[in-house]
Amino acid sequence: FDEEGKVIVNGNAGKNTGAVLNGGLVIINGNTNDFTGFEMKNGVIVVDGNAGKYLGAKKKGGVIYARDGKEIPPTKKYELNKDDVEFLKSLGYTGKFYKFI
């Protein structure tokens, strides 16, 4: 965790990654397990891999970017817009990602 509110995990993370997140940036350079972003309130999660099932369950705010994952309502999966692509590029990521909000 750095002074800018950023956490970087190099490797896979477990179940409930980013649960109840209320700000900041969480970057996972690997896969996460089910319930990523559970009850998330604010902030950004970037998963450079598969974000598992039940993605964003009971999510109230914030954004999740992932290469793959199975969302659960009310969270919806979207293609990236130009601003999303630029944001991910600023973090060093290219290629196919989806936006879950």
C-alpha positions in Angstrom: 0.0 0.0 0.0 1.6 3.3 -1.0 0.9 6.9 -0.1 -1.3 7.3 -3.2 -3.7 4.6 -2.0 -2.5 2.0 -4.5 -2.0 -1.7 -3.8 -0.2 -3.9 -6.4 -0.3 -7.7 -6.1 2.0 -9.6 -8.4 0.4 -13.0 -8.6 -3.1 -14.5 -8.0 -5.4 -13.2 -5.3 -8.1 -15.1 -3.5 -11.8 -14.8 -2.9 -13.4 -11.5 -2.0 -10.5 -9.4 -3.4 -11.4 -5.7 -3.0 -14.4 -6.5 -0.8 -15.9 -3.3 0.6 -13.3 -1.2 -1.1 -14.0 2.5 -0.5 -11.3 4.2 -2.6 -7.9 3.9 -4.0 -6.5 1.6 -6.7 -6.0 -2.2 -6.4 -4.0 -3.9 -9.2 -3.9 -7.7 -9.4 -1.3 -9.0 -11.9 -2.9 -12.4 -12.1 -6.3 -13.9 -11.5 -8.8 -13.4 -8.6 -11.3 -15.8 -7.3 -15.1 -15.4 -6.8 -16.7 -12.3 -5.4 -14.1 -9.8 -6.5 -15.3 -6.3 -5.6 -18.0 -7.7 -3.2 -20.0 -4.7 -1.7 -17.4 -2.3 -3.3 -18.3 1.3 -2.7 -15.7 3.4 -4.5 -12.2 3.1 -6.1 -10.8 1.0 -9.0 -9.8 -2.6 -9.3 -7.7 -3.8 -12.2 -7.4 -7.6 -12.7 -4.9 -8.6 -15.4 -6.5 -12.0 -15.7 -9.8 -13.7 -14.8 -11.8 -12.1 -12.0 -13.9 -15.2 -11.3 -17.7 -15.5 -10.8 -20.1 -13.2 -8.9 -18.0 -10.2 -10.0 -19.2 -7.0 -8.3 -21.9 -8.7 -6.2 -23.8 -6.1 -4.2 -21.4 -3.4 -5.7 -22.5 0.1 -5.0 -19.9 2.1 -6.8 -16.4 2.1 -8.3 -15.1 0.4 -11.4 -13.6 -3.0 -12.0 -11.4 -3.6 -15.1 -10.7 -7.3 -15.9 -9.7 -9.4 -18.9 -12.5 -11.8 -18.1 -15.1 -12.5 -15.4 -18.7 -13.3 -14.8 -20.6 -10.4 -13.3 -23.8 -10.6 -11.2 -26.6 -8.0 -11.3 -26.7 -5.1 -10.8 -23.0 -5.1 -12.1 -22.9 -5.0 -15.9 -20.1 -5.8 -18.3 -19.1 -3.2 -20.9 -16.6 -2.7 -23.7 -14.0 -0.1 -22.9 -14.3 3.5 -24.2 -11.4 5.7 -25.2 -10.9 7.1 -21.7 -10.8 3.6 -20.2 -8.2 2.5 -22.8 -6.0 5.5 -22.0 -6.4 4.9 -18.2 -5.3 1.3 -18.5 -2.5 2.3 -20.9 -1.2 4.8 -18.3 -0.9 1.9 -15.9 1.0 -0.2 -18.5 -1.8 -2.4 -19.7 -2.9 -3.1 -23.3 -5.0 -5.7 -24.9 -8.6 -6.8 -24.3 -10.1 -5.7 -21.0 -13.8 -5.2 -20.0 -15.3 -2.6 -17.7 -17.6 -3.8 -14.9 -19.8 -1.1 -13.4 
